[in-house]
Amino acid sequence: MVRNEEVCRRLKSAPGAGPIAALAFRATIDRPERFGSSQAVGMLIPRDVAPDVAPSFREIAAP
């Protein structure tokens, strides 16, 4: 399932992100257009994730 999703493959390429994290992100952020900004998405991400490890929303969702 993760192999077929472009967003999941892109997320898996980030250091520390694996297939489970990618699938969880994809399930949570199913339609990015529902969020007005990346800050709105950031509220869903746990605060203990280091900013240098977690890719930005634009890096993940960019076509």
Secondary structure as UniProt FT lines:
FT   HELIX           2..4
FT   HELIX           6..12
FT   TURN            15..16
FT   HELIX           19..28
FT   HELIX           32..34
FT   HELIX           38..42
FT   TURN            43..44
FT   TURN            47..48
FT   TURN            51..53
FT   HELIX           57..61
//
